[in-house]
Amino acid sequence: MRTLRQTTHARTLGALGLAATALLTAAACGPSDDKAGPTAPPTASAFPSGTPSVAPSASPSASAVPSTSEPGRPGEAEGDSTGIDGNCPGDYTEVKVEWAVPPTKDDSKLLLTVTNTGTKPCRLKTHPVLRLKDGHGRLVAVFENSKPQKEVTLAPGQEAYAGLLLRQGGKDAGSLVKTMALAPHGQRPDHNTGEGVLLQMPRSGVYVDDKARVTYWNSSSEAAVSPLFVR
């Protein structure tokens, strides 16, 4: 800013005919200052103090952004939702299906594993309500004597288990089933199970007959599958 003011002052005196003063001023400024003024881009310090700076006003700093600006999954901030009749909510559980034993000689037994993916403990009071996706929509019956003496309570991340006996005869007496509909936990069998999830069966499907049975949810995988071996 000092260079720009001196250059302007020198040109004004020259216009009034004061040649000596112009020469003295030109000598004091030097030829390099006269060239640097017009060509050098203005820096941040060249702006008057009353002019807002571009960099701070472009966007707020990272520390100014609230940590809660991104909403979490529903239920995480205020607690997980409640399922049907106090059971684990379906939105906060995951169910997987695998063989109860290696299916080398016996591919009629499956193990269902449910995991509490929520942030609060939840309960499983009943058995899985399963409907066959075989074109008939048949319900899988339950092993009534498999109900545990104590309700299953799942802490966050904890698992529970249920055993599924697919048939009590040979494959030729059953129907090939690739998926089963699992109703929300706690839903009664005589209610619509359309709000549940589809469980993919192992391999390309399993053979199921009309004597298929499922156990209650149990905190022990051994206790869940033991009724499958009693004929």
Residue, then its C-alpha position, 0 to 999 in steps of 0.5 A: m500500500r505504501t508503494l501505491r501511494q508513493t507512485t501516485h504522488a510522484r505522477t501528480l507532482g510531475a504533472l504540475g511541472l515540478a521536475a526536480t521533486a519528481l526525480l527525487t521521488a523516483a530515485a527514492c522509490g526505485p524502478s523495481d517498486d514501480k513495476a511491482g505495484p501493478t503486477a503483483p496480486p493483492t494479498a490478504s494484508a492489502f485489504p482494509s480492516g473493515t473488509p471481510s476476509v474470504a477464507p473465514s466466511a467461506s464455510p464454518s470450521a470443522s469444530a463448529v459443526p455439531s457432532t449430532s448433525e447426522p441423525g443415527r438409526p431410529g431408536e439409537a438416540e432415544g432407545d430402541s423400539t419395543g416389539i410385539d408383546g414386549n419381544c425383541p423388535g424385528d428392526y433390531t434383530e438378525v436371523k441366520v440359518e445353518w445346518a444343525v449338524p453336518p448334512t453328510k447323512d442327515d440334511s433334515k435339521l437346521l439351527l436358527t440363530v437370532t442376534n440382538t443388534g440393538t442398543k438395549p436388552c430385549r426378550l424372546k418369549t415365544h418360538p419362531v413363527l415360520r410359514l413355508k414358501d412352497g405355494h401353500g403357505r403352511l405353518v411349521a408346528v412347534f415342539e411344545n415341550s421345548k419351551p425353556q423354563k426361563e424367558v430368554t433375554l438378549a443383551p446387545g450383541q447376544e444370540a439365541y437359538a431355535g432348532l428346526l426339524l424339516r421332516q421325519g421321513g425321506k426326501d421323496a415325501g417332502s416338498l422342496v422349499k427355498t425360503m421360509a417367512l419368519a413373522p416378527h418376534g411375538q406375533r401369533p401364528d394366526h396373524n398375517t406374517g407378511e411383515g416378517v422376513l424371508l429366511q434363505m434355506p441352505r444350498s438350493g433348498v431343503y425338503v420339508d414334509d407336513k411333520a416339520r417342527v420348530t423349537y422355542w427360542n433358547s439361550s443354548s444352542e445344544a438345548a435348542v437342537s436336542p428335541l430334533f434328535v428325539r423321535 
